[in-house]
Amino acid sequence: MEKRKFIKKLEKNIGIKKLKTQINSITLMFAFLAVGGVYAIYLNHSGLWLTYGILIFAVSMVVMALFMSYRIKLQVRLNVIKMDYRQYIVTPYAREFFEDGDFSKKGGLTEREIIATNMFSDTQEYTYTSCNELKGVHKGVRFSNSDVFEDCEINDAHVRGRFFSFDIDTKNINPVVFTSSSAPIIDCQNHNVHLIKAKDEVINRMFRVYAFDENEANSLLTANMIDKLRQIVGLQLGKIVRICFAHGKIYMYFTTESNTYDEVITKKTDVEKELDKVRDKFAVVGKIIDIL
């Protein structure tokens, strides 16, 4: 769909632009009637014509009052408008931007699915929730993306980030996990996943590496893969980055300061500018796919 037509369609569904146009039109009409009424008196400023001028002015004032009453109602509606940003902007744009694209604000991974990636601690003090699921096919790769929240009751830590899943096959059968060197150590009840020392010193400086099998992890770390990992770090997506290469899947997580998408549309919302912001967030999917 042509961009301008798409924007107009969204603006029509949201209704903010229509309200603003109505308010501006009434304001211009108010000014026209006020000037017209005064001008009528000026042109007919004596005798019977003065009465005619005053009558025109009085009618103008009555019409102005009616218009102003309606304008006030419209302005109140505009001031208090609060609509679902994700429903009216993110969802339709996801369907337009991606092949088979869709978005669900309540959708996302279950806690067990998050833990199953081996990128997160799975002891009892940790809990995980997910929402804002974006999914589709991009550049020939099926993907999903959600906001994931990690809470730890022991130190009252609350971490949020963007989680990605890509259907990209790798040669390793067992998971190999990389986390930023500054990331907390993963506390897994599955002791088969353990810290290893990679043969490549660059990787050891950049990441902590977890694997079932040390040889399998080192086999994955070809020169090409090491370059890909360096490029991903170079994107500077978040302070903490976690990557898991599993059989037929690549998972990625990076921390963020806030939720990926706004939640509420207000009178200040400019649809075209908001679409640009959402497009930039969607573009991260393509940047990661290009590297992988």
N, C-alpha and C positions, 0 to 999 in steps of 0.2 A: 504494500500500500504506500502511495506517495506520502512523504513525511508531513507535508502541510495538511493534507486531507486527514491523516491520522491524528494530528494535533487538534484540528477542528472538531473531530469526532469526540476526543477526550474532553475538550473544553465544553462541548455541548452536554455530555453526560454529567460532568461535574457541576456546571451551571454558574460558576463564579463569574466568568467573563460576561455572561448575559446579565447578571445582577449589576455588575459595574457599569455596563453599557446603559441599562435602564436608569440608574442613578445619575449618570452623567447627562443623559438626555433630559431628564427632569430638571436638573440644575440649569442647563442651557435654556429650557423653556421658561423657568422661573425668571431668569435674567431678561429674556425677551419680553415677557409680560410686564415686568417692572418698568423697563425702558419704554415699552409701548404705551403703558398707562400714563406715565409722566409726559411723554411726547404728545399724547392726545390732549392733555390739559394745556400744554404749551401752545399747540396749534389753535385751540379753541378757548382763549383766555378771557373772553368778554361776552356779556349778554347771554342770549339763549345758547350760543355755541359753548359757553363755559359749562353750562349744565350738561350739555352733550359730552363734553370732555371729561367731566367728573363722573358721569355715568359709565363711560368706557373704562375709566380708571377703577371704579368700584367693582365692575364686573371682572376686570383683570385681577384685582386683589382676591376676589372670591375664588376664581379659578386657581390662582397661585396658592391659596390656602389648601385647596383640595390636593393639588399636586404635591405640596410640601408634606402633607399628612401621609400621602402614599410613599413619598421619598424616604421619610423617616422610618416607615415600616420596612422598606427594602434595605435601608442602611443597617437596621437592627438585625435583619436576617443575615446580611453579609458579615457583620461583626461577630456573630456567634456561630458561624458556620464551622462545623467540624465533621469532616468526612474521612473515610478510611483511605489513606494514601496508598496502601498496598493493594487494595481492591481496585481503585480507580486509575492508578498510574502504573504500578509495578506489574500487576497481573496482565493487563492488555498488552503492555510493552514486551513482556517475556514471550507472549504468544506471537508477537510480530517479529521479534529480534532473532529468536532461535527456531530451528527446525524442531517440530514436536514440542515446542516450548510451553511450559506451564509454571504457575507459581501458587503456592498455598501458604498462607501466613501461619496456619496451625500444623502444617505438615513438617516432617523432619524425621531424623533417626530416633530409634528407641535407645534407651540407656544400654541395653545389651549389644546393640549394633555398634554403638560408639566404642564400648570397651573391647569389642571383638576385633577392632583394628589394631590392637596392641600399642596404640599411641598414647593411652591414658592409664593412669593408675586405677586399679579396680578393687582396692581395699574398702572396707565398710564406711569409712569416714567421707568417701567421695560420692557425690551424686551428679548426674548429668541430665540435662534437658536440651531439647532442640525445637526450633521453629523456623519459619521463613524459608520453606523449601523451594528452591528453584531447580528446574530440571529440563532436559531436552537433549538435542544433538547439536554440536557445534564443530565445524570443520571436520565433519565425519566421525566425531567421537561423542559417544553418549556420556553424559555427566549428570551429577546432582550437586547441589550446594545448599548448605543450611547454616543458620546461626546456632552454635553450640555453646552451652553455658556449663561451666565446671564450678562446683561449690565444694569446699572442704570445711567440715565443721570443726576440726581440730584447731586450725589457725584462722578460722573465719575468713578464708580467702575465696574470692569470687572472680572468676576469669571468664571472659567471653571471647569468641573468635569465629572465624568463617571456616567451615569444613567443606572439603571438596572430595568427590569420588569420580574417577575417570575410568572408563572401560578401555584400558590400555594394557595389553598383555606384557608380562616380563618373563624372563627365563627362570627366575627363582620360583620354587614351589612353596617353600616356607616363608613367612613374613620377614622382611628386613626393614627395620625402623631407624630413621634418622631424626634426631631432635637438635635444636640449637644448643650449643655448648652451655648457654646460660639458662636453659630450661631446667626445671626440677627433674630429679631422677624419677623415672617411671617405676612405681611400686606395683609389680604384678604378682598375683597369686599363682599364675602360671610360670613356674620357675624355668620352663624351657626357653622362655624369652629372657635373655640376659645380656648385660653389657659385654661388648667385645672390643678389642683393639684392632682397628683396620690397618692393613698394610700401608695404605697411603697416608702420609703425615698431614697433607692438606686437609683430608677428610677428618682426621683426628683433631685438628685445630678448630674446624668449623662445627663439627657435630659430635654428639654422643651417638654411638651405633649399638643397636640391639638386634639380636638375631637368635634363631634356633641353632643355626649351624654357621660357624665362623668361615669355613671354606666357601659356603654358598654366598655369604655376604661379600667376601672378597672377590668372588667370581662376577658378582653383579657390578662391582666397582671398576668397570672398564674406563679408559681415558675419556670416552664419549659420555659415560654416565657421570663421571666426576665433573666434567664441564657443564652438564645439565644442572647438577646440584649447585654449582657455583652461580650459574645464571639465576636460578630460583632465589638464592639468597640475595643476589644483586637486585632483585625486584623490590626489596625492602618492604614486603607486605605487612610485616608485624614484628614486634620485638622477639617473639618466640615463634619458630616454625617447626612443624613436625611433618614428616613424610614417611609413608609406609608403602613399600613395594610388596604386593601380595600376588598370588597366582591369578592373573587376569584382571587385576585392579591396581590402581595407584590412588592412595588416599593422601590428602594434604590438609593441614590445619595451620592457621596463623592467628595470633591474637589481635583483637581490635579494641578500640576505646569505647565503642558504642555499637548498637545494633546496625546491621547493614543498611536498612532502609528506614526512612521516617515512617511515622504511624498515622499522622493526622494532617489533613488538608485544611488550611485556613485561608482567610481573605488575601494573605500575602503570597499565596502559592501562584507561581508563574509556570504553567504547564510545560512550555518549551524549555525553560531552564531546568526544571525538575527532570525532564526526559534526558537532558544532557548529563545530569548527575547520575541517573540510573544507568545510562549507557556506559559511563565510565566504570561503574561497578560491574556491569555485565562483561566489560572488556577484559577484566582480570581472568575470566575463564579462558578466553582466547589466548592471552599472553602465556598462561601456564601450559595450555595444549601445544602452542608453538614450540615451547622449550622441550616438553616431554616427547 
